[in-house]
Amino acid sequence: MKDPVCGDEVRTPKYRLVFEGKEYFFCSPMCMAEFKKSPAKYKQI
Ligand SMILES: [Zn+2]
């Protein structure tokens, strides 16, 4: 899985978020918070 915010490879999917029916994984709570702030910027089509 790839962190959509920083582009890093996520090996341990600790931080998971479902947005518009899609699953996203993040490397840190900071990246997850950043995604939540502006999901339209980071969401995958
Ligand atoms: Zn990240």
mmCIF file of the protein (N, C-alpha, C, O) and its ligand, coordinates in Angstrom:
data_MODEL
# 
_entry.id   MODEL 
# 
loop_
_entity.id 
_entity.type 
_entity.pdbx_number_of_molecules 
1 polymer     1 
2 non-polymer 1 
# 
_entity_poly.entity_id                      1 
_entity_poly.type                           'polypeptide(L)' 
_entity_poly.nstd_linkage                   no 
_entity_poly.nstd_monomer                   no 
_entity_poly.pdbx_seq_one_letter_code       MKDPVCGDEVRTPKYRLVFEGKEYFFCSPMCMAEFKKSPAKYKQI 
_entity_poly.pdbx_seq_one_letter_code_can   MKDPVCGDEVRTPKYRLVFEGKEYFFCSPMCMAEFKKSPAKYKQI 
_entity_poly.pdbx_strand_id                 A 
# 
loop_
_entity_poly_seq.entity_id 
_entity_poly_seq.num 
_entity_poly_seq.mon_id 
_entity_poly_seq.hetero 
1 1  MET n 
1 2  LYS n 
1 3  ASP n 
1 4  PRO n 
1 5  VAL n 
1 6  CYS n 
1 7  GLY n 
1 8  ASP n 
1 9  GLU n 
1 10 VAL n 
1 11 ARG n 
1 12 THR n 
1 13 PRO n 
1 14 LYS n 
1 15 TYR n 
1 16 ARG n 
1 17 LEU n 
1 18 VAL n 
1 19 PHE n 
1 20 GLU n 
1 21 GLY n 
1 22 LYS n 
1 23 GLU n 
1 24 TYR n 
1 25 PHE n 
1 26 PHE n 
1 27 CYS n 
1 28 SER n 
1 29 PRO n 
1 30 MET n 
1 31 CYS n 
1 32 MET n 
1 33 ALA n 
1 34 GLU n 
1 35 PHE n 
1 36 LYS n 
1 37 LYS n 
1 38 SER n 
1 39 PRO n 
1 40 ALA n 
1 41 LYS n 
1 42 TYR n 
1 43 LYS n 
1 44 GLN n 
1 45 ILE n 
# 
loop_
_struct_asym.id 
_struct_asym.entity_id 
A 1 
B 2 
# 
loop_
_chem_comp.id 
_chem_comp.type 
_chem_comp.mon_nstd_flag 
ALA 'L-peptide linking' y 
ARG 'L-peptide linking' y 
ASP 'L-peptide linking' y 
CYS 'L-peptide linking' y 
GLN 'L-peptide linking' y 
GLU 'L-peptide linking' y 
GLY 'peptide linking'   y 
ILE 'L-peptide linking' y 
LEU 'L-peptide linking' y 
LYS 'L-peptide linking' y 
MET 'L-peptide linking' y 
PHE 'L-peptide linking' y 
PRO 'L-peptide linking' y 
SER 'L-peptide linking' y 
THR 'L-peptide linking' y 
TYR 'L-peptide linking' y 
VAL 'L-peptide linking' y 
ZN  non-polymer         . 
# 
_pdbx_entity_nonpoly.entity_id   2 
_pdbx_entity_nonpoly.name        ? 
_pdbx_entity_nonpoly.comp_id     ZN 
# 
_pdbx_nonpoly_scheme.asym_id         B 
_pdbx_nonpoly_scheme.entity_id       2 
_pdbx_nonpoly_scheme.mon_id          ZN 
_pdbx_nonpoly_scheme.ndb_seq_num     1 
_pdbx_nonpoly_scheme.pdb_seq_num     101 
_pdbx_nonpoly_scheme.auth_seq_num    101 
_pdbx_nonpoly_scheme.pdb_mon_id      ZN 
_pdbx_nonpoly_scheme.auth_mon_id     ZN 
_pdbx_nonpoly_scheme.pdb_strand_id   A 
_pdbx_nonpoly_scheme.pdb_ins_code    . 
# 
loop_
_atom_site.group_PDB 
_atom_site.id 
_atom_site.type_symbol 
_atom_site.label_atom_id 
_atom_site.label_alt_id 
_atom_site.label_comp_id 
_atom_site.label_asym_id 
_atom_site.label_entity_id 
_atom_site.label_seq_id 
_atom_site.pdbx_PDB_ins_code 
_atom_site.Cartn_x 
_atom_site.Cartn_y 
_atom_site.Cartn_z 
_atom_site.occupancy 
_atom_site.B_iso_or_equiv 
_atom_site.pdbx_formal_charge 
_atom_site.auth_seq_id 
_atom_site.auth_comp_id 
_atom_site.auth_asym_id 
_atom_site.auth_atom_id 
_atom_site.pdbx_PDB_model_num 
ATOM   1   N  N  . MET A 1 1  ? 0.842   -1.208 0.000  1.00 0.00 ? 1   MET A N  1 
ATOM   2   C  CA . MET A 1 1  ? 0.000   0.000  0.000  1.00 0.00 ? 1   MET A CA 1 
ATOM   3   C  C  . MET A 1 1  ? 0.864   1.239  0.000  1.00 0.00 ? 1   MET A C  1 
ATOM   4   O  O  . MET A 1 1  ? 1.971   1.257  0.539  1.00 0.00 ? 1   MET A O  1 
ATOM   5   N  N  . LYS A 1 2  ? 0.337   2.260  -0.611 1.00 0.00 ? 2   LYS A N  1 
ATOM   6   C  CA . LYS A 1 2  ? 1.080   3.505  -0.656 1.00 0.00 ? 2   LYS A CA 1 
ATOM   7   C  C  . LYS A 1 2  ? 0.336   4.590  0.108  1.00 0.00 ? 2   LYS A C  1 
ATOM   8   O  O  . LYS A 1 2  ? -0.880  4.745  -0.001 1.00 0.00 ? 2   LYS A O  1 
ATOM   9   N  N  . ASP A 1 3  ? 1.094   5.313  0.862  1.00 0.00 ? 3   ASP A N  1 
ATOM   10  C  CA . ASP A 1 3  ? 0.556   6.471  1.563  1.00 0.00 ? 3   ASP A CA 1 
ATOM   11  C  C  . ASP A 1 3  ? 0.278   7.564  0.525  1.00 0.00 ? 3   ASP A C  1 
ATOM   12  O  O  . ASP A 1 3  ? 1.210   8.043  -0.120 1.00 0.00 ? 3   ASP A O  1 
ATOM   13  N  N  . PRO A 1 4  ? -0.978  7.963  0.352  1.00 0.00 ? 4   PRO A N  1 
ATOM   14  C  CA . PRO A 1 4  ? -1.289  8.946  -0.702 1.00 0.00 ? 4   PRO A CA 1 
ATOM   15  C  C  . PRO A 1 4  ? -0.769  10.349 -0.396 1.00 0.00 ? 4   PRO A C  1 
ATOM   16  O  O  . PRO A 1 4  ? -0.657  11.181 -1.295 1.00 0.00 ? 4   PRO A O  1 
ATOM   17  N  N  . VAL A 1 5  ? -0.456  10.606 0.857  1.00 0.00 ? 5   VAL A N  1 
ATOM   18  C  CA . VAL A 1 5  ? -0.024  11.949 1.240  1.00 0.00 ? 5   VAL A CA 1 
ATOM   19  C  C  . VAL A 1 5  ? 1.470   12.153 0.970  1.00 0.00 ? 5   VAL A C  1 
ATOM   20  O  O  . VAL A 1 5  ? 1.856   13.097 0.281  1.00 0.00 ? 5   VAL A O  1 
ATOM   21  N  N  . CYS A 1 6  ? 2.299   11.273 1.512  1.00 0.00 ? 6   CYS A N  1 
ATOM   22  C  CA . CYS A 1 6  ? 3.744   11.458 1.364  1.00 0.00 ? 6   CYS A CA 1 
ATOM   23  C  C  . CYS A 1 6  ? 4.346   10.545 0.293  1.00 0.00 ? 6   CYS A C  1 
ATOM   24  O  O  . CYS A 1 6  ? 5.498   10.722 -0.102 1.00 0.00 ? 6   CYS A O  1 
ATOM   25  N  N  . GLY A 1 7  ? 3.549   9.551  -0.182 1.00 0.00 ? 7   GLY A N  1 
ATOM   26  C  CA . GLY A 1 7  ? 4.025   8.678  -1.249 1.00 0.00 ? 7   GLY A CA 1 
ATOM   27  C  C  . GLY A 1 7  ? 4.881   7.520  -0.767 1.00 0.00 ? 7   GLY A C  1 
ATOM   28  O  O  . GLY A 1 7  ? 5.390   6.743  -1.575 1.00 0.00 ? 7   GLY A O  1 
ATOM   29  N  N  . ASP A 1 8  ? 5.044   7.399  0.544  1.00 0.00 ? 8   ASP A N  1 
ATOM   30  C  CA . ASP A 1 8  ? 5.840   6.313  1.100  1.00 0.00 ? 8   ASP A CA 1 
ATOM   31  C  C  . ASP A 1 8  ? 5.100   4.991  1.036  1.00 0.00 ? 8   ASP A C  1 
ATOM   32  O  O  . ASP A 1 8  ? 3.870   4.943  1.034  1.00 0.00 ? 8   ASP A O  1 
ATOM   33  N  N  . GLU A 1 9  ? 5.872   3.927  0.985  1.00 0.00 ? 9   GLU A N  1 
ATOM   34  C  CA . GLU A 1 9  ? 5.305   2.589  1.042  1.00 0.00 ? 9   GLU A CA 1 
ATOM   35  C  C  . GLU A 1 9  ? 4.895   2.304  2.486  1.00 0.00 ? 9   GLU A C  1 
ATOM   36  O  O  . GLU A 1 9  ? 5.688   2.491  3.409  1.00 0.00 ? 9   GLU A O  1 
ATOM   37  N  N  . VAL A 1 10 ? 3.645   1.848  2.678  1.00 0.00 ? 10  VAL A N  1 
ATOM   38  C  CA . VAL A 1 10 ? 3.165   1.550  4.024  1.00 0.00 ? 10  VAL A CA 1 
ATOM   39  C  C  . VAL A 1 10 ? 3.252   0.050  4.259  1.00 0.00 ? 10  VAL A C  1 
ATOM   40  O  O  . VAL A 1 10 ? 2.520   -0.730 3.650  1.00 0.00 ? 10  VAL A O  1 
ATOM   41  N  N  . ARG A 1 11 ? 4.151   -0.342 5.146  1.00 0.00 ? 11  ARG A N  1 
ATOM   42  C  CA . ARG A 1 11 ? 4.365   -1.763 5.412  1.00 0.00 ? 11  ARG A CA 1 
ATOM   43  C  C  . ARG A 1 11 ? 3.431   -2.280 6.501  1.00 0.00 ? 11  ARG A C  1 
ATOM   44  O  O  . ARG A 1 11 ? 2.895   -3.383 6.394  1.00 0.00 ? 11  ARG A O  1 
ATOM   45  N  N  . THR A 1 12 ? 3.243   -1.499 7.521  1.00 0.00 ? 12  THR A N  1 
ATOM   46  C  CA . THR A 1 12 ? 2.320   -1.890 8.582  1.00 0.00 ? 12  THR A CA 1 
ATOM   47  C  C  . THR A 1 12 ? 1.135   -0.935 8.579  1.00 0.00 ? 12  THR A C  1 
ATOM   48  O  O  . THR A 1 12 ? 1.237   0.197  9.052  1.00 0.00 ? 12  THR A O  1 
ATOM   49  N  N  . PRO A 1 13 ? 0.012   -1.400 8.043  1.00 0.00 ? 13  PRO A N  1 
ATOM   50  C  CA . PRO A 1 13 ? -1.152  -0.512 7.915  1.00 0.00 ? 13  PRO A CA 1 
ATOM   51  C  C  . PRO A 1 13 ? -1.842  -0.228 9.237  1.00 0.00 ? 13  PRO A C  1 
ATOM   52  O  O  . PRO A 1 13 ? -2.918  -0.756 9.517  1.00 0.00 ? 13  PRO A O  1 
ATOM   53  N  N  . LYS A 1 14 ? -1.221  0.598  10.031 1.00 0.00 ? 14  LYS A N  1 
ATOM   54  C  CA . LYS A 1 14 ? -1.746  0.949  11.352 1.00 0.00 ? 14  LYS A CA 1 
ATOM   55  C  C  . LYS A 1 14 ? -2.800  2.034  11.242 1.00 0.00 ? 14  LYS A C  1 
ATOM   56  O  O  . LYS A 1 14 ? -3.783  2.061  11.983 1.00 0.00 ? 14  LYS A O  1 
ATOM   57  N  N  . TYR A 1 15 ? -2.565  2.918  10.299 1.00 0.00 ? 15  TYR A N  1 
ATOM   58  C  CA . TYR A 1 15 ? -3.463  4.059  10.168 1.00 0.00 ? 15  TYR A CA 1 
ATOM   59  C  C  . TYR A 1 15 ? -4.299  3.892  8.917  1.00 0.00 ? 15  TYR A C  1 
ATOM   60  O  O  . TYR A 1 15 ? -3.812  4.048  7.798  1.00 0.00 ? 15  TYR A O  1 
ATOM   61  N  N  . ARG A 1 16 ? -5.560  3.574  9.125  1.00 0.00 ? 16  ARG A N  1 
ATOM   62  C  CA . ARG A 1 16 ? -6.450  3.230  8.030  1.00 0.00 ? 16  ARG A CA 1 
ATOM   63  C  C  . ARG A 1 16 ? -7.653  4.158  8.040  1.00 0.00 ? 16  ARG A C  1 
ATOM   64  O  O  . ARG A 1 16 ? -8.176  4.534  9.090  1.00 0.00 ? 16  ARG A O  1 
ATOM   65  N  N  . LEU A 1 17 ? -8.071  4.513  6.832  1.00 0.00 ? 17  LEU A N  1 
ATOM   66  C  CA . LEU A 1 17 ? -9.202  5.424  6.704  1.00 0.00 ? 17  LEU A CA 1 
ATOM   67  C  C  . LEU A 1 17 ? -10.009 5.026  5.473  1.00 0.00 ? 17  LEU A C  1 
ATOM   68  O  O  . LEU A 1 17 ? -9.444  4.711  4.426  1.00 0.00 ? 17  LEU A O  1 
ATOM   69  N  N  . VAL A 1 18 ? -11.328 5.043  5.606  1.00 0.00 ? 18  VAL A N  1 
ATOM   70  C  CA . VAL A 1 18 ? -12.173 4.780  4.447  1.00 0.00 ? 18  VAL A CA 1 
ATOM   71  C  C  . VAL A 1 18 ? -12.816 6.083  4.017  1.00 0.00 ? 18  VAL A C  1 
ATOM   72  O  O  . VAL A 1 18 ? -13.494 6.759  4.790  1.00 0.00 ? 18  VAL A O  1 
ATOM   73  N  N  . PHE A 1 19 ? -12.581 6.408  2.763  1.00 0.00 ? 19  PHE A N  1 
ATOM   74  C  CA . PHE A 1 19 ? -13.134 7.641  2.221  1.00 0.00 ? 19  PHE A CA 1 
ATOM   75  C  C  . PHE A 1 19 ? -13.824 7.330  0.907  1.00 0.00 ? 19  PHE A C  1 
ATOM   76  O  O  . PHE A 1 19 ? -13.211 6.771  -0.003 1.00 0.00 ? 19  PHE A O  1 
ATOM   77  N  N  . GLU A 1 20 ? -15.091 7.686  0.803  1.00 0.00 ? 20  GLU A N  1 
ATOM   78  C  CA . GLU A 1 20 ? -15.894 7.419  -0.393 1.00 0.00 ? 20  GLU A CA 1 
ATOM   79  C  C  . GLU A 1 20 ? -15.772 5.959  -0.834 1.00 0.00 ? 20  GLU A C  1 
ATOM   80  O  O  . GLU A 1 20 ? -15.626 5.655  -2.018 1.00 0.00 ? 20  GLU A O  1 
ATOM   81  N  N  . GLY A 1 21 ? -15.835 5.075  0.151  1.00 0.00 ? 21  GLY A N  1 
ATOM   82  C  CA . GLY A 1 21 ? -15.826 3.638  -0.130 1.00 0.00 ? 21  GLY A CA 1 
ATOM   83  C  C  . GLY A 1 21 ? -14.473 3.056  -0.487 1.00 0.00 ? 21  GLY A C  1 
ATOM   84  O  O  . GLY A 1 21 ? -14.375 1.877  -0.827 1.00 0.00 ? 21  GLY A O  1 
ATOM   85  N  N  . LYS A 1 22 ? -13.423 3.870  -0.413 1.00 0.00 ? 22  LYS A N  1 
ATOM   86  C  CA . LYS A 1 22 ? -12.082 3.401  -0.724 1.00 0.00 ? 22  LYS A CA 1 
ATOM   87  C  C  . LYS A 1 22 ? -11.231 3.414  0.534  1.00 0.00 ? 22  LYS A C  1 
ATOM   88  O  O  . LYS A 1 22 ? -11.365 4.284  1.395  1.00 0.00 ? 22  LYS A O  1 
ATOM   89  N  N  . GLU A 1 23 ? -10.344 2.413  0.615  1.00 0.00 ? 23  GLU A N  1 
ATOM   90  C  CA . GLU A 1 23 ? -9.487  2.294  1.775  1.00 0.00 ? 23  GLU A CA 1 
ATOM   91  C  C  . GLU A 1 23 ? -8.161  2.998  1.528  1.00 0.00 ? 23  GLU A C  1 
ATOM   92  O  O  . GLU A 1 23 ? -7.570  2.890  0.453  1.00 0.00 ? 23  GLU A O  1 
ATOM   93  N  N  . TYR A 1 24 ? -7.709  3.716  2.539  1.00 0.00 ? 24  TYR A N  1 
ATOM   94  C  CA . TYR A 1 24 ? -6.409  4.379  2.441  1.00 0.00 ? 24  TYR A CA 1 
ATOM   95  C  C  . TYR A 1 24 ? -5.582  4.038  3.666  1.00 0.00 ? 24  TYR A C  1 
ATOM   96  O  O  . TYR A 1 24 ? -6.106  3.885  4.770  1.00 0.00 ? 24  TYR A O  1 
ATOM   97  N  N  . PHE A 1 25 ? -4.287  3.922  3.450  1.00 0.00 ? 25  PHE A N  1 
ATOM   98  C  CA . PHE A 1 25 ? -3.374  3.617  4.548  1.00 0.00 ? 25  PHE A CA 1 
ATOM   99  C  C  . PHE A 1 25 ? -2.314  4.692  4.644  1.00 0.00 ? 25  PHE A C  1 
ATOM   100 O  O  . PHE A 1 25 ? -1.863  5.251  3.644  1.00 0.00 ? 25  PHE A O  1 
ATOM   101 N  N  . PHE A 1 26 ? -1.927  4.965  5.890  1.00 0.00 ? 26  PHE A N  1 
ATOM   102 C  CA . PHE A 1 26 ? -0.976  6.050  6.112  1.00 0.00 ? 26  PHE A CA 1 
ATOM   103 C  C  . PHE A 1 26 ? 0.171   5.584  6.999  1.00 0.00 ? 26  PHE A C  1 
ATOM   104 O  O  . PHE A 1 26 ? 0.026   4.663  7.804  1.00 0.00 ? 26  PHE A O  1 
ATOM   105 N  N  . CYS A 1 27 ? 1.312   6.243  6.832  1.00 0.00 ? 27  CYS A N  1 
ATOM   106 C  CA . CYS A 1 27 ? 2.499   5.852  7.592  1.00 0.00 ? 27  CYS A CA 1 
ATOM   107 C  C  . CYS A 1 27 ? 2.463   6.446  8.994  1.00 0.00 ? 27  CYS A C  1 
ATOM   108 O  O  . CYS A 1 27 ? 3.128   5.949  9.903  1.00 0.00 ? 27  CYS A O  1 
ATOM   109 N  N  . SER A 1 28 ? 1.689   7.506  9.165  1.00 0.00 ? 28  SER A N  1 
ATOM   110 C  CA . SER A 1 28 ? 1.685   8.197  10.457 1.00 0.00 ? 28  SER A CA 1 
ATOM   111 C  C  . SER A 1 28 ? 0.355   8.910  10.662 1.00 0.00 ? 28  SER A C  1 
ATOM   112 O  O  . SER A 1 28 ? -0.382  9.156  9.708  1.00 0.00 ? 28  SER A O  1 
ATOM   113 N  N  . PRO A 1 29 ? 0.055   9.239  11.917 1.00 0.00 ? 29  PRO A N  1 
ATOM   114 C  CA . PRO A 1 29 ? -1.174  9.998  12.181 1.00 0.00 ? 29  PRO A CA 1 
ATOM   115 C  C  . PRO A 1 29 ? -1.143  11.373 11.526 1.00 0.00 ? 29  PRO A C  1 
ATOM   116 O  O  . PRO A 1 29 ? -2.193  11.948 11.234 1.00 0.00 ? 29  PRO A O  1 
ATOM   117 N  N  . MET A 1 30 ? 0.046   11.898 11.295 1.00 0.00 ? 30  MET A N  1 
ATOM   118 C  CA . MET A 1 30 ? 0.157   13.214 10.656 1.00 0.00 ? 30  MET A CA 1 
ATOM   119 C  C  . MET A 1 30 ? -0.323  13.156 9.219  1.00 0.00 ? 30  MET A C  1 
ATOM   120 O  O  . MET A 1 30 ? -1.026  14.050 8.749  1.00 0.00 ? 30  MET A O  1 
ATOM   121 N  N  . CYS A 1 31 ? 0.066   12.092 8.525  1.00 0.00 ? 31  CYS A N  1 
ATOM   122 C  CA . CYS A 1 31 ? -0.367  11.940 7.131  1.00 0.00 ? 31  CYS A CA 1 
ATOM   123 C  C  . CYS A 1 31 ? -1.878  11.727 7.073  1.00 0.00 ? 31  CYS A C  1 
ATOM   124 O  O  . CYS A 1 31 ? -2.553  12.231 6.176  1.00 0.00 ? 31  CYS A O  1 
ATOM   125 N  N  . MET A 1 32 ? -2.399  10.973 8.041  1.00 0.00 ? 32  MET A N  1 
ATOM   126 C  CA . MET A 1 32 ? -3.838  10.718 8.068  1.00 0.00 ? 32  MET A CA 1 
ATOM   127 C  C  . MET A 1 32 ? -4.603  12.019 8.325  1.00 0.00 ? 32  MET A C  1 
ATOM   128 O  O  . MET A 1 32 ? -5.641  12.267 7.712  1.00 0.00 ? 32  MET A O  1 
ATOM   129 N  N  . ALA A 1 33 ? -4.085  12.841 9.231  1.00 0.00 ? 33  ALA A N  1 
ATOM   130 C  CA . ALA A 1 33 ? -4.713  14.126 9.532  1.00 0.00 ? 33  ALA A CA 1 
ATOM   131 C  C  . ALA A 1 33 ? -4.673  15.032 8.313  1.00 0.00 ? 33  ALA A C  1 
ATOM   132 O  O  . ALA A 1 33 ? -5.622  15.767 8.037  1.00 0.00 ? 33  ALA A O  1 
ATOM   133 N  N  . GLU A 1 34 ? -3.576  14.971 7.597  1.00 0.00 ? 34  GLU A N  1 
ATOM   134 C  CA . GLU A 1 34 ? -3.415  15.780 6.397  1.00 0.00 ? 34  GLU A CA 1 
ATOM   135 C  C  . GLU A 1 34 ? -4.429  15.363 5.333  1.00 0.00 ? 34  GLU A C  1 
ATOM   136 O  O  . GLU A 1 34 ? -5.013  16.207 4.653  1.00 0.00 ? 34  GLU A O  1 
ATOM   137 N  N  . PHE A 1 35 ? -4.628  14.077 5.199  1.00 0.00 ? 35  PHE A N  1 
ATOM   138 C  CA . PHE A 1 35 ? -5.614  13.559 4.240  1.00 0.00 ? 35  PHE A CA 1 
ATOM   139 C  C  . PHE A 1 35 ? -7.012  14.022 4.623  1.00 0.00 ? 35  PHE A C  1 
ATOM   140 O  O  . PHE A 1 35 ? -7.796  14.424 3.764  1.00 0.00 ? 35  PHE A O  1 
ATOM   141 N  N  . LYS A 1 36 ? -7.321  13.966 5.902  1.00 0.00 ? 36  LYS A N  1 
ATOM   142 C  CA . LYS A 1 36 ? -8.648  14.351 6.390  1.00 0.00 ? 36  LYS A CA 1 
ATOM   143 C  C  . LYS A 1 36 ? -8.915  15.830 6.133  1.00 0.00 ? 36  LYS A C  1 
ATOM   144 O  O  . LYS A 1 36 ? -10.055 16.232 5.903  1.00 0.00 ? 36  LYS A O  1 
ATOM   145 N  N  . LYS A 1 37 ? -7.862  16.631 6.172  1.00 0.00 ? 37  LYS A N  1 
ATOM   146 C  CA . LYS A 1 37 ? -8.001  18.072 5.959  1.00 0.00 ? 37  LYS A CA 1 
ATOM   147 C  C  . LYS A 1 37 ? -8.430  18.376 4.525  1.00 0.00 ? 37  LYS A C  1 
ATOM   148 O  O  . LYS A 1 37 ? -9.303  19.210 4.284  1.00 0.00 ? 37  LYS A O  1 
ATOM   149 N  N  . SER A 1 38 ? -7.797  17.679 3.578  1.00 0.00 ? 38  SER A N  1 
ATOM   150 C  CA . SER A 1 38 ? -8.143  17.908 2.173  1.00 0.00 ? 38  SER A CA 1 
ATOM   151 C  C  . SER A 1 38 ? -8.118  16.610 1.379  1.00 0.00 ? 38  SER A C  1 
ATOM   152 O  O  . SER A 1 38 ? -7.208  16.376 0.583  1.00 0.00 ? 38  SER A O  1 
ATOM   153 N  N  . PRO A 1 39 ? -9.119  15.769 1.600  1.00 0.00 ? 39  PRO A N  1 
ATOM   154 C  CA . PRO A 1 39 ? -9.142  14.456 0.929  1.00 0.00 ? 39  PRO A CA 1 
ATOM   155 C  C  . PRO A 1 39 ? -9.219  14.562 -0.590 1.00 0.00 ? 39  PRO A C  1 
ATOM   156 O  O  . PRO A 1 39 ? -8.698  13.701 -1.299 1.00 0.00 ? 39  PRO A O  1 
ATOM   157 N  N  . ALA A 1 40 ? -9.854  15.598 -1.088 1.00 0.00 ? 40  ALA A N  1 
ATOM   158 C  CA . ALA A 1 40 ? -9.996  15.743 -2.540 1.00 0.00 ? 40  ALA A CA 1 
ATOM   159 C  C  . ALA A 1 40 ? -8.644  15.880 -3.226 1.00 0.00 ? 40  ALA A C  1 
ATOM   160 O  O  . ALA A 1 40 ? -8.481  15.519 -4.392 1.00 0.00 ? 40  ALA A O  1 
ATOM   161 N  N  . LYS A 1 41 ? -7.689  16.403 -2.487 1.00 0.00 ? 41  LYS A N  1 
ATOM   162 C  CA . LYS A 1 41 ? -6.350  16.618 -3.019 1.00 0.00 ? 41  LYS A CA 1 
ATOM   163 C  C  . LYS A 1 41 ? -5.588  15.297 -3.166 1.00 0.00 ? 41  LYS A C  1 
ATOM   164 O  O  . LYS A 1 41 ? -4.754  15.137 -4.057 1.00 0.00 ? 41  LYS A O  1 
ATOM   165 N  N  . TYR A 1 42 ? -5.899  14.348 -2.258 1.00 0.00 ? 42  TYR A N  1 
ATOM   166 C  CA . TYR A 1 42 ? -5.102  13.129 -2.202 1.00 0.00 ? 42  TYR A CA 1 
ATOM   167 C  C  . TYR A 1 42 ? -5.811  11.874 -2.671 1.00 0.00 ? 42  TYR A C  1 
ATOM   168 O  O  . TYR A 1 42 ? -5.167  10.859 -2.936 1.00 0.00 ? 42  TYR A O  1 
ATOM   169 N  N  . LYS A 1 43 ? -7.117  11.931 -2.775 1.00 0.00 ? 43  LYS A N  1 
ATOM   170 C  CA . LYS A 1 43 ? -7.857  10.698 -3.104 1.00 0.00 ? 43  LYS A CA 1 
ATOM   171 C  C  . LYS A 1 43 ? -7.465  10.178 -4.489 1.00 0.00 ? 43  LYS A C  1 
ATOM   172 O  O  . LYS A 1 43 ? -7.102  10.932 -5.391 1.00 0.00 ? 43  LYS A O  1 
ATOM   173 N  N  . GLN A 1 44 ? -7.557  8.852  -4.610 1.00 0.00 ? 44  GLN A N  1 
ATOM   174 C  CA . GLN A 1 44 ? -7.236  8.214  -5.875 1.00 0.00 ? 44  GLN A CA 1 
ATOM   175 C  C  . GLN A 1 44 ? -8.522  7.998  -6.656 1.00 0.00 ? 44  GLN A C  1 
ATOM   176 O  O  . GLN A 1 44 ? -9.586  7.741  -6.092 1.00 0.00 ? 44  GLN A O  1 
ATOM   177 N  N  . ILE A 1 45 ? -8.391  8.111  -7.959 1.00 0.00 ? 45  ILE A N  1 
ATOM   178 C  CA . ILE A 1 45 ? -9.571  7.954  -8.816 1.00 0.00 ? 45  ILE A CA 1 
ATOM   179 C  C  . ILE A 1 45 ? -9.744  6.487  -9.198 1.00 0.00 ? 45  ILE A C  1 
ATOM   180 O  O  . ILE A 1 45 ? -10.682 6.143  -9.918 1.00 0.00 ? 45  ILE A O  1 
HETATM 181 ZN ZN . ZN  B 2 .  ? 3.036   9.317  5.090  1.00 0.00 2 101 ZN  A ZN 1 
# 
